[in-house]
Amino acid sequence: MPFADDLINRVTAQVLVRAIRQVRPGSPLSALRRASTGLDGLGLRARADLLRDALLDDLPGDYVSFADAVRQAARDSQVPFDGWLIWPVTSAVAVKATQEDTPGTFEDALALLAELTGRLTSEFALRTLLNHDLDQALKVIASWTCSDDVDVRRLASEGTRPYLPWAVRVPAILNMPESTLPLLNALYRDDSEYVRRSVANHLNDLSRHAPDLVVETATAWLARPDDHTPRLVRHGLRGLVKQAHPGALALLGFTPASVELTGPTIADPAVAIGGTLTFTATIRNTDSAPVRLAIDYVIHHLAADGTMRPKVFKLTTRTVEPGQELRLRREHSFRPVTTRRYYPGGHAMELQVNGVRSPQASFELLPASQTR
C-alpha cells in the first residue's frame, strides 16, 4: 500500500492552489497555502480532509459559486486538474451541498461528482452524500448504472461499497445490506472488467454482514450469467469460502470430499520475524470420481493479549482425479507490513480443504534476525 505522502502531499496542494488561482485570481488562497505545509504526519484521509476544509475556507459563498469555480478549474485550468487533488475537491463539493441542504444543490453535487470521477475517483466524497440522504442518493446513483461512461458506472458500485478502503462508513448501508443490491444487479454483467471487479468486491463486502443474502444473490446471477459471471461470483464469494460458508462452498462446487490429507509439515519449527515459514502437504483423492477442492491455509497469530487470532490465506483451487495425489508446498512470509504487527512466541497453522480444517502444526515466531 502506498504511503500517504506519495499520494497527497505538498505538491498536490500546490497544484491545487495554482488551478484555483487561475479561475479565481482575486482569492489569496491563504488557507490552502497554510494547509500545504501542515500535511506531514497525517494519514491519507486526514490529508484530504485538511485540504478540503482549506478549500472551503478560501472559496466562501453559496454552493452555486463554489461548484462553478470547480467546474471552471476542471475545464479551463492550465495545470493538471486530476489525480489525488480530486479527493479534497470532490469532498468539498459534497460538504458544501449538504451544508446548504436543498434538493437542487444535492442533485447538482451528485452530478458534479459524476463529472469529476474519471479524473481520479469521486468514491470517497460520495460517502458524505450517502450519509446525508441515502434514499435520494441511491435514486440518482441507480441512473449511473446505465451511463455510457465506465468511470461513472464503476462509481455506482465502488462508491456505495460497505467497506470501501480509506473511506468513512455509511451506517445505513451496513444496517440495510439489501439497499445496494439493485445497483449490483444492474452491473454484474457490465462490459467492463473494471466495473465487474468493483461489483465482486462490493459483494464480498456485503458478505461480512449478510452471507446468506450474498449467496442468494450469487445464485440468481449464475442462473442468468454471461461469460464473465462465474469468475465474478468466485471473486465475490472469496471471503465466504475462507470462512467455510456451506452455501458458498456448495454454489462453487466445493462439496464434502473423500480425501486423505498428510500434513501440513513445517520445514523449520522456528522462524524469525522477517523470515519465511515453509510447509508442505499431500492430498490424495480416495473417491471414485473427480473432486474439486478449495485449499486454503490458516495462520494462528499470537496477539498482544496472548490470544491466538486466525487468518485464512488462499492456497489453490484444484480438480483432483480419482486416486490422484496432489503435492503442495508454500512459503509464507513474516516480513513486517503496515497492516499487521507480529509478536514473538508460539504460533500454529493448519490447512482448510473445502471448509474442513486439518490438525494444527505448531511453530515458534522468533524476534527479528534471531534463529534457533
C-alpha positions, 0 to 999 in steps of 0.5 A: 500500500502506498504511503500517504505522502506519495499520494497527497502531499505538498505538491498536490496542494500546490497544484491545487492552489495554482488551478484555483488561482487561475479561475479565481485570481482575486482569492489569496488562497491563504488557507490552502497555502497554510494547509500545504505545509501542515500535511506531514504526519497525517494519514491519507484521509486526514490529508484530504480532509485538511485540504478540503476544509482549506478549500472551503475556507478560501472559496466562501459563498453559496454552493452555486459559486463554489461548484462553478469555480470547480467546474471552471478549474476542471475545464479551463485550468492550465495545470493538471486538474486530476489525480489525488487533488480530486479527493479534497475537491470532490469532498468539498463539493459534497460538504458544501451541498449538504451544508446548504441542504436543498434538493437542487444543490444535492442533485447538482453535487451528485452530478458534479461528482459524476463529472469529476470521477474519471479524473481520479475517483469521486468514491470517497466524497460520495460517502458524505452524500450517502450519509446525508440522504441515502434514499435520494442518493441511491435514486440518482446513483441507480441512473449511473448504472446505465451511463455510457461512461465506465468511470461513472458506472464503476462509481455506482458500485465502488462508491456505495461499497460497505467497506470501501478502503480509506473511506468513512462508513455509511451506517445505513448501508451496513444496517440495510445490506439489501439497499445496494443490491439493485445497483449490483444487479444492474452491473454484474454483467457490465462490459467492463472488467473494471466495473465487474471487479468493483461489483465482486468486491462490493459483494464480498463486502456485503458478505461480512454482514449478510452471507446468506443474502450474498449467496442468494444473490450469487445464485440468481446471477449464475442462473442468468450469467454471461461469460464473465459471471462465474469468475465474478461470483468466485471473486465475490464469494472469496471471503465466504469460502475462507470462512467455510460458508456451506452455501458458498462452498456448495454454489462453487462446487466445493462439496464434502470430499473423500480425501486423505490429507498428510500434513501440513509439515513445517520445514523449520519449527522456528522462524524469525520475524522477517523470515519465511515459514515453509510447509508442505502437504499431500492430498490424495483423492480416495473417491471414485470420481473427480473432486474439486477442492478449495485449499486454503491455509490458516495462520494462528497469530499470537496477539498482544493479549496472548490470544491466538487470532486466525487468518485464512490465506488462499492456497489453490483451487484444484480438480483432483482425479480419482486416486490422484495425489496432489503435492503442495508446498508454500512459503509464507512470509513474516516480513513486517507490513503496515497492516499487521504487527507480529509478536514473538512466541508460539504460533500454529497453522493448519490447512482448510480443504473445502471448509474442513480444517486439518490438525494444527502444526505448531511453530515458534515466531522468533524476534527479528534476525534471531534463529534457533 
